[in-house]
Amino acid sequence: MPLVKGRSDAAHSANVATEIRAGKSPAQANAIAYAVQRKARAEDSKHAADFKGALDSLNSIADRCMSPTAPKKPKESQ
């Protein structure tokens, strides 16, 4: 049975139980479950950083679009 790719404690517990049912020792099952949980947290961090970068870019574009620009005065002809 596949392991739950989650970062929660419930996912960790489910993974430990799955590995024990598969015949692994409790210590080894716990180590595997922690490894899966650690990988899931790292992936979430990466996605959060990507999202934050995109959000910062959008905010800077919006700031440039919304900033008031000084009206240009027409040149007076002599």
N, CA, C, O and CB atoms as a CASP TS submission, in Angstrom:
PFRMAT TS
TARGET T0000
AUTHOR 0000-0000-0000
METHOD Language model
MODEL 1
PARENT N/A
ATOM      1  N   MET     1       0.850  -1.176   0.000  1.00  0.00           N
ATOM      2  CA  MET     1       0.000   0.000   0.000  1.00  0.00           C
ATOM      3  C   MET     1       0.901   1.248   0.000  1.00  0.00           C
ATOM      4  O   MET     1       1.894   1.289   0.727  1.00  0.00           O
ATOM      5  CB  MET     1      -0.970  -0.006   1.235  1.00  0.00           C
ATOM      6  N   PRO     2       0.566   2.250  -0.801  1.00  0.00           N
ATOM      7  CA  PRO     2       1.407   3.444  -0.851  1.00  0.00           C
ATOM      8  C   PRO     2       1.301   4.269   0.433  1.00  0.00           C
ATOM      9  O   PRO     2       0.303   4.226   1.151  1.00  0.00           O
ATOM     10  CB  PRO     2       1.024   4.302  -2.052  1.00  0.00           C
ATOM     11  N   LEU     3       2.363   5.014   0.685  1.00  0.00           N
ATOM     12  CA  LEU     3       2.396   5.856   1.875  1.00  0.00           C
ATOM     13  C   LEU     3       1.715   7.189   1.598  1.00  0.00           C
ATOM     14  O   LEU     3       1.638   7.639   0.455  1.00  0.00           O
ATOM     15  CB  LEU     3       3.844   6.082   2.341  1.00  0.00           C
ATOM     16  N   VAL     4       1.222   7.810   2.664  1.00  0.00           N
ATOM     17  CA  VAL     4       0.567   9.111   2.570  1.00  0.00           C
ATOM     18  C   VAL     4       1.650  10.177   2.442  1.00  0.00           C
ATOM     19  O   VAL     4       2.556  10.239   3.273  1.00  0.00           O
ATOM     20  CB  VAL     4      -0.353   9.382   3.813  1.00  0.00           C
ATOM     21  N   LYS     5       1.566  11.012   1.415  1.00  0.00           N
ATOM     22  CA  LYS     5       2.560  12.057   1.189  1.00  0.00           C
ATOM     23  C   LYS     5       2.119  13.339   1.887  1.00  0.00           C
ATOM     24  O   LYS     5       1.837  14.342   1.230  1.00  0.00           O
ATOM     25  CB  LYS     5       2.770  12.304  -0.328  1.00  0.00           C
ATOM     26  N   GLY     6       2.061  13.308   3.198  1.00  0.00           N
ATOM     27  CA  GLY     6       1.589  14.462   3.955  1.00  0.00           C
ATOM     28  C   GLY     6       2.586  14.867   5.016  1.00  0.00           C
ATOM     29  O   GLY     6       3.492  14.112   5.370  1.00  0.00           O
ATOM     30  N   ARG     7       2.399  16.085   5.518  1.00  0.00           N
ATOM     31  CA  ARG     7       3.309  16.591   6.540  1.00  0.00           C
ATOM     32  C   ARG     7       2.690  16.590   7.924  1.00  0.00           C
ATOM     33  O   ARG     7       3.336  17.002   8.888  1.00  0.00           O
ATOM     34  CB  ARG     7       3.751  17.981   6.192  1.00  0.00           C
ATOM     35  N   SER     8       1.463  16.138   8.040  1.00  0.00           N
ATOM     36  CA  SER     8       0.773  16.153   9.329  1.00  0.00           C
ATOM     37  C   SER     8       1.172  14.947  10.175  1.00  0.00           C
ATOM     38  O   SER     8       1.737  13.970   9.683  1.00  0.00           O
ATOM     39  CB  SER     8      -0.748  16.174   9.123  1.00  0.00           C
ATOM     40  N   ASP     9       0.857  15.052  11.465  1.00  0.00           N
ATOM     41  CA  ASP     9       1.124  13.938  12.378  1.00  0.00           C
ATOM     42  C   ASP     9       0.222  12.745  12.069  1.00  0.00           C
ATOM     43  O   ASP     9       0.607  11.595  12.281  1.00  0.00           O
ATOM     44  CB  ASP     9       0.929  14.381  13.835  1.00  0.00           C
ATOM     45  N   ALA    10      -0.973  13.024  11.570  1.00  0.00           N
ATOM     46  CA  ALA    10      -1.886  11.937  11.210  1.00  0.00           C
ATOM     47  C   ALA    10      -1.320  11.139  10.030  1.00  0.00           C
ATOM     48  O   ALA    10      -1.413   9.911  10.010  1.00  0.00           O
ATOM     49  CB  ALA    10      -3.292  12.497  10.860  1.00  0.00           C
ATOM     50  N   ALA    11      -0.736  11.830   9.055  1.00  0.00           N
ATOM     51  CA  ALA    11      -0.115  11.144   7.924  1.00  0.00           C
ATOM     52  C   ALA    11       1.070  10.314   8.396  1.00  0.00           C
ATOM     53  O   ALA    11       1.286   9.198   7.923  1.00  0.00           O
ATOM     54  CB  ALA    11       0.333  12.155   6.853  1.00  0.00           C
ATOM     55  N   HIS    12       1.839  10.867   9.337  1.00  0.00           N
ATOM     56  CA  HIS    12       2.986  10.138   9.893  1.00  0.00           C
ATOM     57  C   HIS    12       2.518   8.861  10.580  1.00  0.00           C
ATOM     58  O   HIS    12       3.094   7.796  10.358  1.00  0.00           O
ATOM     59  CB  HIS    12       3.768  11.024  10.890  1.00  0.00           C
ATOM     60  N   SER    13       1.491   8.952  11.403  1.00  0.00           N
ATOM     61  CA  SER    13       0.977   7.777  12.118  1.00  0.00           C
ATOM     62  C   SER    13       0.450   6.721  11.151  1.00  0.00           C
ATOM     63  O   SER    13       0.670   5.526  11.345  1.00  0.00           O
ATOM     64  CB  SER    13      -0.133   8.189  13.091  1.00  0.00           C
ATOM     65  N   ALA    14      -0.244   7.171  10.110  1.00  0.00           N
ATOM     66  CA  ALA    14      -0.763   6.233   9.113  1.00  0.00           C
ATOM     67  C   ALA    14       0.386   5.526   8.398  1.00  0.00           C
ATOM     68  O   ALA    14       0.301   4.330   8.116  1.00  0.00           O
ATOM     69  CB  ALA    14      -1.659   6.966   8.092  1.00  0.00           C
ATOM     70  N   ASN    15       1.447   6.250   8.106  1.00  0.00           N
ATOM     71  CA  ASN    15       2.593   5.653   7.427  1.00  0.00           C
ATOM     72  C   ASN    15       3.314   4.646   8.317  1.00  0.00           C
ATOM     73  O   ASN    15       3.767   3.605   7.839  1.00  0.00           O
ATOM     74  CB  ASN    15       3.563   6.738   6.983  1.00  0.00           C
ATOM     75  N   VAL    16       3.422   4.951   9.610  1.00  0.00           N
ATOM     76  CA  VAL    16       4.043   4.007  10.552  1.00  0.00           C
ATOM     77  C   VAL    16       3.222   2.720  10.582  1.00  0.00           C
ATOM     78  O   VAL    16       3.779   1.624  10.505  1.00  0.00           O
ATOM     79  CB  VAL    16       4.148   4.627  11.988  1.00  0.00           C
ATOM     80  N   ALA    17       1.918   2.849  10.694  1.00  0.00           N
ATOM     81  CA  ALA    17       1.045   1.669  10.747  1.00  0.00           C
ATOM     82  C   ALA    17       1.155   0.860   9.453  1.00  0.00           C
ATOM     83  O   ALA    17       1.189  -0.370   9.495  1.00  0.00           O
ATOM     84  CB  ALA    17      -0.424   2.091  10.989  1.00  0.00           C
ATOM     85  N   THR    18       1.208   1.531   8.322  1.00  0.00           N
ATOM     86  CA  THR    18       1.327   0.841   7.036  1.00  0.00           C
ATOM     87  C   THR    18       2.623   0.053   6.958  1.00  0.00           C
ATOM     88  O   THR    18       2.633  -1.094   6.511  1.00  0.00           O
ATOM     89  CB  THR    18       1.252   1.841   5.882  1.00  0.00           C
ATOM     90  N   GLU    19       3.709   0.666   7.389  1.00  0.00           N
ATOM     91  CA  GLU    19       5.009  -0.005   7.326  1.00  0.00           C
ATOM     92  C   GLU    19       5.091  -1.171   8.312  1.00  0.00           C
ATOM     93  O   GLU    19       5.697  -2.196   7.997  1.00  0.00           O
ATOM     94  CB  GLU    19       6.130   0.994   7.608  1.00  0.00           C
ATOM     95  N   ILE    20       4.499  -1.035   9.486  1.00  0.00           N
ATOM     96  CA  ILE    20       4.494  -2.136  10.459  1.00  0.00           C
ATOM     97  C   ILE    20       3.674  -3.312   9.911  1.00  0.00           C
ATOM     98  O   ILE    20       4.068  -4.470  10.051  1.00  0.00           O
ATOM     99  CB  ILE    20       3.917  -1.659  11.831  1.00  0.00           C
ATOM    100  N   ARG    21       2.534  -3.004   9.287  1.00  0.00           N
ATOM    101  CA  ARG    21       1.730  -4.065   8.672  1.00  0.00           C
ATOM    102  C   ARG    21       2.499  -4.752   7.541  1.00  0.00           C
ATOM    103  O   ARG    21       2.269  -5.927   7.255  1.00  0.00           O
ATOM    104  CB  ARG    21       0.403  -3.491   8.137  1.00  0.00           C
ATOM    105  N   ALA    22       3.409  -4.018   6.903  1.00  0.00           N
ATOM    106  CA  ALA    22       4.203  -4.598   5.816  1.00  0.00           C
ATOM    107  C   ALA    22       5.363  -5.444   6.348  1.00  0.00           C
ATOM    108  O   ALA    22       6.091  -6.056   5.567  1.00  0.00           O
ATOM    109  CB  ALA    22       4.742  -3.490   4.912  1.00  0.00           C
ATOM    110  N   GLY    23       5.535  -5.479   7.675  1.00  0.00           N
ATOM    111  CA  GLY    23       6.540  -6.352   8.262  1.00  0.00           C
ATOM    112  C   GLY    23       7.813  -5.661   8.711  1.00  0.00           C
ATOM    113  O   GLY    23       8.772  -6.335   9.087  1.00  0.00           O
ATOM    114  N   LYS    24       7.849  -4.365   8.683  1.00  0.00           N
ATOM    115  CA  LYS    24       9.046  -3.637   9.125  1.00  0.00           C
ATOM    116  C   LYS    24       9.013  -3.470  10.651  1.00  0.00           C
ATOM    117  O   LYS    24       7.948  -3.496  11.268  1.00  0.00           O
ATOM    118  CB  LYS    24       9.140  -2.241   8.421  1.00  0.00           C
ATOM    119  N   SER    25      10.191  -3.299  11.239  1.00  0.00           N
ATOM    120  CA  SER    25      10.258  -3.072  12.680  1.00  0.00           C
ATOM    121  C   SER    25       9.694  -1.685  12.989  1.00  0.00           C
ATOM    122  O   SER    25       9.713  -0.809  12.124  1.00  0.00           O
ATOM    123  CB  SER    25      11.725  -3.208  13.203  1.00  0.00           C
ATOM    124  N   PRO    26       9.196  -1.472  14.201  1.00  0.00           N
ATOM    125  CA  PRO    26       8.654  -0.154  14.547  1.00  0.00           C
ATOM    126  C   PRO    26       9.669   0.978  14.372  1.00  0.00           C
ATOM    127  O   PRO    26       9.306   2.070  13.934  1.00  0.00           O
ATOM    128  CB  PRO    26       8.161  -0.168  15.975  1.00  0.00           C
ATOM    129  N   ALA    27      10.929   0.728  14.709  1.00  0.00           N
ATOM    130  CA  ALA    27      11.949   1.773  14.555  1.00  0.00           C
ATOM    131  C   ALA    27      12.157   2.117  13.086  1.00  0.00           C
ATOM    132  O   ALA    27      12.267   3.290  12.727  1.00  0.00           O
ATOM    133  CB  ALA    27      13.280   1.325  15.185  1.00  0.00           C
ATOM    134  N   GLN    28      12.212   1.092  12.237  1.00  0.00           N
ATOM    135  CA  GLN    28      12.404   1.336  10.811  1.00  0.00           C
ATOM    136  C   GLN    28      11.160   1.999  10.213  1.00  0.00           C
ATOM    137  O   GLN    28      11.275   2.888   9.369  1.00  0.00           O
ATOM    138  CB  GLN    28      12.721   0.015  10.072  1.00  0.00           C
ATOM    139  N   ALA    29       9.978   1.568  10.648  1.00  0.00           N
ATOM    140  CA  ALA    29       8.736   2.170  10.155  1.00  0.00           C
ATOM    141  C   ALA    29       8.672   3.648  10.522  1.00  0.00           C
ATOM    142  O   ALA    29       8.244   4.476   9.718  1.00  0.00           O
ATOM    143  CB  ALA    29       7.511   1.430  10.724  1.00  0.00           C
ATOM    144  N   ASN    30       9.101   3.975  11.741  1.00  0.00           N
ATOM    145  CA  ASN    30       9.106   5.361  12.189  1.00  0.00           C
ATOM    146  C   ASN    30      10.088   6.191  11.360  1.00  0.00           C
ATOM    147  O   ASN    30       9.779   7.320  10.979  1.00  0.00           O
ATOM    148  CB  ASN    30       9.464   5.442  13.682  1.00  0.00           C
ATOM    149  N   ALA    31      11.265   5.636  11.082  1.00  0.00           N
ATOM    150  CA  ALA    31      12.268   6.353  10.289  1.00  0.00           C
ATOM    151  C   ALA    31      11.758   6.616   8.873  1.00  0.00           C
ATOM    152  O   ALA    31      11.957   7.706   8.335  1.00  0.00           O
ATOM    153  CB  ALA    31      13.583   5.553  10.238  1.00  0.00           C
ATOM    154  N   ILE    32      11.115   5.644   8.279  1.00  0.00           N
ATOM    155  CA  ILE    32      10.560   5.814   6.931  1.00  0.00           C
ATOM    156  C   ILE    32       9.471   6.875   6.942  1.00  0.00           C
ATOM    157  O   ILE    32       9.416   7.729   6.056  1.00  0.00           O
ATOM    158  CB  ILE    32       9.998   4.477   6.396  1.00  0.00           C
ATOM    159  N   ALA    33       8.599   6.817   7.957  1.00  0.00           N
ATOM    160  CA  ALA    33       7.509   7.792   8.045  1.00  0.00           C
ATOM    161  C   ALA    33       8.050   9.208   8.223  1.00  0.00           C
ATOM    162  O   ALA    33       7.529  10.151   7.627  1.00  0.00           O
ATOM    163  CB  ALA    33       6.569   7.439   9.205  1.00  0.00           C
ATOM    164  N   TYR    34       9.087   9.360   9.035  1.00  0.00           N
ATOM    165  CA  TYR    34       9.691  10.687   9.207  1.00  0.00           C
ATOM    166  C   TYR    34      10.324  11.177   7.908  1.00  0.00           C
ATOM    167  O   TYR    34      10.246  12.363   7.588  1.00  0.00           O
ATOM    168  CB  TYR    34      10.746  10.656  10.323  1.00  0.00           C
ATOM    169  N   ALA    35      10.946  10.273   7.163  1.00  0.00           N
ATOM    170  CA  ALA    35      11.559  10.663   5.892  1.00  0.00           C
ATOM    171  C   ALA    35      10.503  11.161   4.900  1.00  0.00           C
ATOM    172  O   ALA    35      10.722  12.146   4.195  1.00  0.00           O
ATOM    173  CB  ALA    35      12.334   9.480   5.290  1.00  0.00           C
ATOM    174  N   VAL    36       9.369  10.479   4.852  1.00  0.00           N
ATOM    175  CA  VAL    36       8.280  10.899   3.960  1.00  0.00           C
ATOM    176  C   VAL    36       7.733  12.255   4.408  1.00  0.00           C
ATOM    177  O   VAL    36       7.474  13.129   3.580  1.00  0.00           O
ATOM    178  CB  VAL    36       7.143   9.835   3.939  1.00  0.00           C
ATOM    179  N   GLN    37       7.559  12.424   5.721  1.00  0.00           N
ATOM    180  CA  GLN    37       7.048  13.682   6.263  1.00  0.00           C
ATOM    181  C   GLN    37       8.024  14.832   5.995  1.00  0.00           C
ATOM    182  O   GLN    37       7.601  15.930   5.632  1.00  0.00           O
ATOM    183  CB  GLN    37       6.790  13.547   7.775  1.00  0.00           C
ATOM    184  N   ARG    38       9.310  14.588   6.169  1.00  0.00           N
ATOM    185  CA  ARG    38      10.331  15.613   5.938  1.00  0.00           C
ATOM    186  C   ARG    38      10.342  16.042   4.465  1.00  0.00           C
ATOM    187  O   ARG    38      10.467  17.228   4.158  1.00  0.00           O
ATOM    188  CB  ARG    38      11.726  15.087   6.355  1.00  0.00           C
ATOM    189  N   LYS    39      10.210  15.068   3.562  1.00  0.00           N
ATOM    190  CA  LYS    39      10.179  15.379   2.130  1.00  0.00           C
ATOM    191  C   LYS    39       8.941  16.200   1.780  1.00  0.00           C
ATOM    192  O   LYS    39       9.024  17.133   0.981  1.00  0.00           O
ATOM    193  CB  LYS    39      10.209  14.085   1.297  1.00  0.00           C
ATOM    194  N   ALA    40       7.798  15.862   2.367  1.00  0.00           N
ATOM    195  CA  ALA    40       6.563  16.605   2.101  1.00  0.00           C
ATOM    196  C   ALA    40       6.679  18.048   2.585  1.00  0.00           C
ATOM    197  O   ALA    40       6.223  18.972   1.912  1.00  0.00           O
ATOM    198  CB  ALA    40       5.366  15.916   2.777  1.00  0.00           C
ATOM    199  N   ARG    41       7.289  18.239   3.752  1.00  0.00           N
ATOM    200  CA  ARG    41       7.471  19.601   4.278  1.00  0.00           C
ATOM    201  C   ARG    41       8.412  20.403   3.393  1.00  0.00           C
ATOM    202  O   ARG    41       8.189  21.594   3.176  1.00  0.00           O
ATOM    203  CB  ARG    41       8.014  19.559   5.717  1.00  0.00           C
ATOM    204  N   ALA    42       9.461  19.768   2.879  1.00  0.00           N
ATOM    205  CA  ALA    42      10.407  20.456   2.001  1.00  0.00           C
ATOM    206  C   ALA    42       9.718  20.873   0.706  1.00  0.00           C
ATOM    207  O   ALA    42       9.953  21.971   0.202  1.00  0.00           O
ATOM    208  CB  ALA    42      11.623  19.557   1.697  1.00  0.00           C
ATOM    209  N   GLU    43       8.875  20.005   0.169  1.00  0.00           N
ATOM    210  CA  GLU    43       8.155  20.338  -1.061  1.00  0.00           C
ATOM    211  C   GLU    43       7.176  21.483  -0.822  1.00  0.00           C
ATOM    212  O   GLU    43       7.023  22.355  -1.677  1.00  0.00           O
ATOM    213  CB  GLU    43       7.410  19.107  -1.599  1.00  0.00           C
ATOM    214  N   ASP    44       6.513  21.487   0.331  1.00  0.00           N
ATOM    215  CA  ASP    44       5.600  22.582   0.661  1.00  0.00           C
ATOM    216  C   ASP    44       6.351  23.895   0.776  1.00  0.00           C
ATOM    217  O   ASP    44       5.861  24.935   0.336  1.00  0.00           O
ATOM    218  CB  ASP    44       4.854  22.289   1.965  1.00  0.00           C
ATOM    219  N   SER    45       7.542  23.853   1.367  1.00  0.00           N
ATOM    220  CA  SER    45       8.350  25.068   1.507  1.00  0.00           C
ATOM    221  C   SER    45       8.745  25.608   0.147  1.00  0.00           C
ATOM    222  O   SER    45       8.722  26.816  -0.087  1.00  0.00           O
ATOM    223  CB  SER    45       9.603  24.792   2.348  1.00  0.00           C
ATOM    224  N   LYS    46       9.107  24.704  -0.746  1.00  0.00           N
ATOM    225  CA  LYS    46       9.512  25.109  -2.094  1.00  0.00           C
ATOM    226  C   LYS    46       8.347  25.769  -2.809  1.00  0.00           C
ATOM    227  O   LYS    46       8.513  26.816  -3.435  1.00  0.00           O
ATOM    228  CB  LYS    46      10.023  23.898  -2.904  1.00  0.00           C
ATOM    229  N   HIS    47       7.167  25.164  -2.720  1.00  0.00           N
ATOM    230  CA  HIS    47       5.998  25.732  -3.386  1.00  0.00           C
ATOM    231  C   HIS    47       5.619  27.073  -2.771  1.00  0.00           C
ATOM    232  O   HIS    47       5.193  27.987  -3.478  1.00  0.00           O
ATOM    233  CB  HIS    47       4.815  24.764  -3.309  1.00  0.00           C
ATOM    234  N   ALA    48       5.771  27.187  -1.474  1.00  0.00           N
ATOM    235  CA  ALA    48       5.456  28.456  -0.812  1.00  0.00           C
ATOM    236  C   ALA    48       6.422  29.541  -1.264  1.00  0.00           C
ATOM    237  O   ALA    48       6.017  30.687  -1.461  1.00  0.00           O
ATOM    238  CB  ALA    48       5.508  28.300   0.723  1.00  0.00           C
ATOM    239  N   ALA    49       7.691  29.196  -1.429  1.00  0.00           N
ATOM    240  CA  ALA    49       8.680  30.178  -1.886  1.00  0.00           C
ATOM    241  C   ALA    49       8.383  30.595  -3.324  1.00  0.00           C
ATOM    242  O   ALA    49       8.495  31.773  -3.661  1.00  0.00           O
ATOM    243  CB  ALA    49      10.114  29.603  -1.777  1.00  0.00           C
ATOM    244  N   ASP    50       8.003  29.632  -4.179  1.00  0.00           N
ATOM    245  CA  ASP    50       7.642  29.958  -5.557  1.00  0.00           C
ATOM    246  C   ASP    50       6.436  30.886  -5.576  1.00  0.00           C
ATOM    247  O   ASP    50       6.403  31.854  -6.337  1.00  0.00           O
ATOM    248  CB  ASP    50       7.348  28.678  -6.363  1.00  0.00           C
ATOM    249  N   PHE    51       5.446  30.591  -4.740  1.00  0.00           N
ATOM    250  CA  PHE    51       4.237  31.414  -4.685  1.00  0.00           C
ATOM    251  C   PHE    51       4.563  32.816  -4.192  1.00  0.00           C
ATOM    252  O   PHE    51       4.048  33.799  -4.725  1.00  0.00           O
ATOM    253  CB  PHE    51       3.181  30.765  -3.775  1.00  0.00           C
ATOM    254  N   LYS    52       5.419  32.916  -3.172  1.00  0.00           N
ATOM    255  CA  LYS    52       5.787  34.217  -2.636  1.00  0.00           C
ATOM    256  C   LYS    52       6.518  35.045  -3.687  1.00  0.00           C
ATOM    257  O   LYS    52       6.283  36.248  -3.793  1.00  0.00           O
ATOM    258  CB  LYS    52       6.655  34.055  -1.387  1.00  0.00           C
ATOM    259  N   GLY    53       7.392  34.425  -4.457  1.00  0.00           N
ATOM    260  CA  GLY    53       8.104  35.134  -5.521  1.00  0.00           C
ATOM    261  C   GLY    53       7.151  35.649  -6.580  1.00  0.00           C
ATOM    262  O   GLY    53       7.288  36.782  -7.043  1.00  0.00           O
ATOM    263  N   ALA    54       6.188  34.829  -6.967  1.00  0.00           N
ATOM    264  CA  ALA    54       5.203  35.248  -7.965  1.00  0.00           C
ATOM    265  C   ALA    54       4.340  36.373  -7.416  1.00  0.00           C
ATOM    266  O   ALA    54       4.027  37.325  -8.131  1.00  0.00           O
ATOM    267  CB  ALA    54       4.322  34.061  -8.393  1.00  0.00           C
ATOM    268  N   LEU    55       3.956  36.268  -6.157  1.00  0.00           N
ATOM    269  CA  LEU    55       3.136  37.305  -5.547  1.00  0.00           C
ATOM    270  C   LEU    55       3.892  38.626  -5.456  1.00  0.00           C
ATOM    271  O   LEU    55       3.319  39.687  -5.704  1.00  0.00           O
ATOM    272  CB  LEU    55       2.676  36.867  -4.163  1.00  0.00           C
ATOM    273  N   ASP    56       5.167  38.569  -5.104  1.00  0.00           N
ATOM    274  CA  ASP    56       5.979  39.784  -5.055  1.00  0.00           C
ATOM    275  C   ASP    56       6.081  40.442  -6.428  1.00  0.00           C
ATOM    276  O   ASP    56       6.020  41.666  -6.541  1.00  0.00           O
ATOM    277  CB  ASP    56       7.376  39.466  -4.524  1.00  0.00           C
ATOM    278  N   SER    57       6.235  39.629  -7.464  1.00  0.00           N
ATOM    279  CA  SER    57       6.303  40.168  -8.823  1.00  0.00           C
ATOM    280  C   SER    57       5.007  40.858  -9.204  1.00  0.00           C
ATOM    281  O   SER    57       5.013  41.950  -9.771  1.00  0.00           O
ATOM    282  CB  SER    57       6.615  39.059  -9.824  1.00  0.00           C
ATOM    283  N   LEU    58       3.895  40.209  -8.886  1.00  0.00           N
ATOM    284  CA  LEU    58       2.599  40.809  -9.211  1.00  0.00           C
ATOM    285  C   LEU    58       2.379  42.103  -8.434  1.00  0.00           C
ATOM    286  O   LEU    58       1.836  43.068  -8.971  1.00  0.00           O
ATOM    287  CB  LEU    58       1.464  39.822  -8.914  1.00  0.00           C
ATOM    288  N   ASN    59       2.797  42.123  -7.182  1.00  0.00           N
ATOM    289  CA  ASN    59       2.641  43.339  -6.383  1.00  0.00           C
ATOM    290  C   ASN    59       3.469  44.482  -6.946  1.00  0.00           C
ATOM    291  O   ASN    59       3.013  45.626  -6.955  1.00  0.00           O
ATOM    292  CB  ASN    59       3.035  43.078  -4.935  1.00  0.00           C
ATOM    293  N   SER    60       4.675  44.194  -7.414  1.00  0.00           N
ATOM    294  CA  SER    60       5.499  45.269  -7.968  1.00  0.00           C
ATOM    295  C   SER    60       4.910  45.784  -9.282  1.00  0.00           C
ATOM    296  O   SER    60       4.974  46.980  -9.565  1.00  0.00           O
ATOM    297  CB  SER    60       6.942  44.779  -8.189  1.00  0.00           C
ATOM    298  N   ILE    61       4.338  44.887 -10.078  1.00  0.00           N
ATOM    299  CA  ILE    61       3.684  45.323 -11.320  1.00  0.00           C
ATOM    300  C   ILE    61       2.475  46.178 -10.989  1.00  0.00           C
ATOM    301  O   ILE    61       2.257  47.214 -11.618  1.00  0.00           O
ATOM    302  CB  ILE    61       3.263  44.107 -12.186  1.00  0.00           C
ATOM    303  N   ALA    62       1.687  45.756 -10.008  1.00  0.00           N
ATOM    304  CA  ALA    62       0.496  46.526  -9.624  1.00  0.00           C
ATOM    305  C   ALA    62       0.890  47.894  -9.077  1.00  0.00           C
ATOM    306  O   ALA    62       0.224  48.891  -9.355  1.00  0.00           O
ATOM    307  CB  ALA    62      -0.333  45.756  -8.575  1.00  0.00           C
ATOM    308  N   ASP    63       1.970  47.942  -8.300  1.00  0.00           N
ATOM    309  CA  ASP    63       2.429  49.230  -7.772  1.00  0.00           C
ATOM    310  C   ASP    63       2.829  50.174  -8.899  1.00  0.00           C
ATOM    311  O   ASP    63       2.531  51.368  -8.856  1.00  0.00           O
ATOM    312  CB  ASP    63       3.611  49.026  -6.815  1.00  0.00           C
ATOM    313  N   ARG    64       3.507  49.629  -9.907  1.00  0.00           N
ATOM    314  CA  ARG    64       3.906  50.478 -11.031  1.00  0.00           C
ATOM    315  C   ARG    64       2.695  50.956 -11.818  1.00  0.00           C
ATOM    316  O   ARG    64       2.675  52.090 -12.297  1.00  0.00           O
ATOM    317  CB  ARG    64       4.865  49.726 -11.954  1.00  0.00           C
ATOM    318  N   CYS    65       1.698  50.112 -11.956  1.00  0.00           N
ATOM    319  CA  CYS    65       0.499  50.492 -12.717  1.00  0.00           C
ATOM    320  C   CYS    65      -0.345  51.520 -11.963  1.00  0.00           C
ATOM    321  O   CYS    65      -0.965  52.391 -12.573  1.00  0.00           O
ATOM    322  CB  CYS    65      -0.350  49.251 -13.026  1.00  0.00           C
ATOM    323  N   MET    66      -0.363  51.413 -10.653  1.00  0.00           N
ATOM    324  CA  MET    66      -1.236  52.271  -9.859  1.00  0.00           C
ATOM    325  C   MET    66      -0.554  53.552  -9.389  1.00  0.00           C
ATOM    326  O   MET    66      -1.223  54.432  -8.848  1.00  0.00           O
ATOM    327  CB  MET    66      -1.743  51.510  -8.669  1.00  0.00           C
ATOM    328  N   SER    67       0.753  53.678  -9.581  1.00  0.00           N
ATOM    329  CA  SER    67       1.433  54.871  -9.086  1.00  0.00           C
ATOM    330  C   SER    67       1.070  56.067  -9.969  1.00  0.00           C
ATOM    331  O   SER    67       1.038  55.969 -11.195  1.00  0.00           O
ATOM    332  CB  SER    67       2.975  54.656  -9.054  1.00  0.00           C
ATOM    333  N   PRO    68       0.800  57.184  -9.319  1.00  0.00           N
ATOM    334  CA  PRO    68       0.441  58.364 -10.109  1.00  0.00           C
ATOM    335  C   PRO    68       1.674  58.894 -10.845  1.00  0.00           C
ATOM    336  O   PRO    68       2.773  58.973 -10.296  1.00  0.00           O
ATOM    337  CB  PRO    68      -0.168  59.470  -9.203  1.00  0.00           C
ATOM    338  N   THR    69       1.451  59.237 -12.059  1.00  0.00           N
ATOM    339  CA  THR    69       2.541  59.825 -12.833  1.00  0.00           C
ATOM    340  C   THR    69       2.254  61.301 -13.003  1.00  0.00           C
ATOM    341  O   THR    69       1.103  61.721 -13.124  1.00  0.00           O
ATOM    342  CB  THR    69       2.707  59.122 -14.217  1.00  0.00           C
ATOM    343  N   ALA    70       3.299  62.061 -13.011  1.00  0.00           N
ATOM    344  CA  ALA    70       3.133  63.506 -13.172  1.00  0.00           C
ATOM    345  C   ALA    70       2.653  63.791 -14.593  1.00  0.00           C
ATOM    346  O   ALA    70       3.216  63.270 -15.557  1.00  0.00           O
ATOM    347  CB  ALA    70       4.467  64.266 -12.871  1.00  0.00           C
ATOM    348  N   PRO    71       1.627  64.607 -14.722  1.00  0.00           N
ATOM    349  CA  PRO    71       1.151  64.906 -16.079  1.00  0.00           C
ATOM    350  C   PRO    71       2.211  65.706 -16.831  1.00  0.00           C
ATOM    351  O   PRO    71       2.837  66.613 -16.283  1.00  0.00           O
ATOM    352  CB  PRO    71      -0.194  65.689 -16.037  1.00  0.00           C
ATOM    353  N   LYS    72       2.391  65.353 -18.076  1.00  0.00           N
ATOM    354  CA  LYS    72       3.371  66.040 -18.877  1.00  0.00           C
ATOM    355  C   LYS    72       2.752  67.317 -19.433  1.00  0.00           C
ATOM    356  O   LYS    72       1.647  67.314 -19.975  1.00  0.00           O
ATOM    357  CB  LYS    72       3.889  65.134 -20.009  1.00  0.00           C
ATOM    358  N   LYS    73       3.480  68.380 -19.284  1.00  0.00           N
ATOM    359  CA  LYS    73       3.008  69.661 -19.794  1.00  0.00           C
ATOM    360  C   LYS    73       3.348  69.745 -21.281  1.00  0.00           C
ATOM    361  O   LYS    73       4.451  69.389 -21.698  1.00  0.00           O
ATOM    362  CB  LYS    73       3.640  70.854 -19.004  1.00  0.00           C
ATOM    363  N   PRO    74       2.413  70.207 -22.051  1.00  0.00           N
ATOM    364  CA  PRO    74       2.723  70.351 -23.475  1.00  0.00           C
ATOM    365  C   PRO    74       3.741  71.495 -23.664  1.00  0.00           C
ATOM    366  O   PRO    74       3.724  72.498 -22.951  1.00  0.00           O
ATOM    367  CB  PRO    74       1.416  70.624 -24.304  1.00  0.00           C
ATOM    368  N   LYS    75       4.599  71.300 -24.627  1.00  0.00           N
ATOM    369  CA  LYS    75       5.606  72.333 -24.892  1.00  0.00           C
ATOM    370  C   LYS    75       4.915  73.524 -25.527  1.00  0.00           C
ATOM    371  O   LYS    75       4.089  73.381 -26.429  1.00  0.00           O
ATOM    372  CB  LYS    75       6.751  71.797 -25.814  1.00  0.00           C
ATOM    373  N   GLU    76       5.267  74.689 -25.043  1.00  0.00           N
ATOM    374  CA  GLU    76       4.681  75.912 -25.596  1.00  0.00           C
ATOM    375  C   GLU    76       5.431  76.264 -26.873  1.00  0.00           C
ATOM    376  O   GLU    76       6.659  76.221 -26.934  1.00  0.00           O
ATOM    377  CB  GLU    76       4.737  77.093 -24.566  1.00  0.00           C
ATOM    378  N   SER    77       4.670  76.605 -27.859  1.00  0.00           N
ATOM    379  CA  SER    77       5.310  77.026 -29.115  1.00  0.00           C
ATOM    380  C   SER    77       5.610  78.526 -29.038  1.00  0.00           C
ATOM    381  O   SER    77       4.845  79.297 -28.460  1.00  0.00           O
ATOM    382  CB  SER    77       4.395  76.702 -30.356  1.00  0.00           C
ATOM    383  N   GLN    78       6.715  78.913 -29.621  1.00  0.00           N
ATOM    384  CA  GLN    78       7.096  80.323 -29.561  1.00  0.00           C
ATOM    385  C   GLN    78       6.748  81.035 -30.821  1.00  0.00           C
ATOM    386  O   GLN    78       6.999  82.234 -30.942  1.00  0.00           O
ATOM    387  CB  GLN    78       8.561  80.472 -29.288  1.00  0.00           C
TER
END
